[in-house]
Amino acid sequence: MRSKSTTIEGPVFRLIVEEVNEIDRAGSVLLYLASVYLQVRGSSRMHLVRRSRVPGSAADLERDARLGRIDVGRLIDAPAA
């Protein structure tokens, strides 16, 4: 199982894009999961923002985060569930 993590730093927050991938010997995808987490500075709590099981979607999630397509301000102000 391979795992990759990318961190995008902001002034008040940190976005973490995690990708987990497992392929069998024949090259078929057994498991794929891409997740985006939001962490507010000064807190150790991480909030799940988006999750996808479509292979290769971690690059799309990372691009959306870098281009500002994920509205972090609304996520920070959202009440805890």
N, C-alpha and C positions, 0 to 999 in steps of 0.2 A: 504494500500500500504506500503510495506516495502522497505527501502533503506539502502544500506550498502556502505561505502566508505573505501578504503584502500590506504594509502599513502606510496610510496617507495621513500626514500630520496637518492639523489645522490650528488656528490660534486658540480655540476653546475646546476642541474635540480631536478625537483620533478615530479614523475609520480603518477597520481591519478586514481585508478580503482574504478568506481562507478557501482553499481548494483541496479536496480529498479525491484521489483517483486510484482505482485498482483495476488492472487489466490482467486477463488470464494469458496463458502461454500462446494461445492462438491469436491474440491481439484483440479479443472482444472485451468490451467494457463491462466489468462486473459491478462497479460502484463508482458513481460520480456525484459529488455534492459541492456546490459553491455557496458560500455564505458571506454576508456583509454584516459586520458588527459595528456599533457606535459606542465609543467610550468617552465620556465627558472628563475633562482634565480635573484632577483632584479626586476622582472616584475610581474604584477598582471594578465597578459594575459595568458589564457589557450588555448592550441591548441589541437583539437580533433585528436587523432592518430588512434584509431581503435574503431569500434562499432560492436556489434553482438546482434542478437535477439534470438539466440539458447539458450534455458534454461540451466543454469549451466556453461555457457562459461566464466563467470567472473573469475573463478578459472584458466581456461586455459590462459586468457589474463594476469592475475597476474603472473602466472608461467613463461610465455614468457618474461615478463618485468624483473622478478628476474633473469632469466637465460641469459639475454642479447640478446634475439632474436629480440628485438626491437632496431634498430640502432638509438640511441638517437642523436649521433653526426650528422648524416645526417638530422635529424629533426630540430636540432637547427640551422644549417647552411642554411636550405631551405629558399628561399625567401618568404616573406609574400604574400599571394594571395589576 
